Amino acid sequence: MSVPGRPDGPDQGPAGRGLTGRPDQVECFDEVCITCSDTAVAVNVLRLLDDGLAIVATDSGEEEVSVALVTAGVGDTVLVHAREAIAVIAP
């Protein structure tokens, strides 16, 4: 979502798409979230850690993410958005 004071103005999303006309209400029309410009990424769980965390394999190497919202095990593929697993992908 646009931020007041930025060049695209308070009532325009990227390229003028996605907003309902009110800066406080957002509708997503594209595959990428216009609020945070991010997508979920499929990664493989390598190790489970304490406190709902896991080490996963990404294209950039190993990373620590939260798996507190899903029931994931070693070897599972999970969708991660903003370092939070949001779904387990069925094999």
PyMOL commands that set and color helices and strands:
alter all, ss='L'
color gray80, all
select helices_A, chain A and resi 14-16
alter helices_A, ss='H'
color red, helices_A
select strands_A, chain A and resi 41-48+53-58+61-66+77-81+84-89
alter strands_A, ss='S'
color yellow, strands_A
deselect
rebuild
show_as cartoon
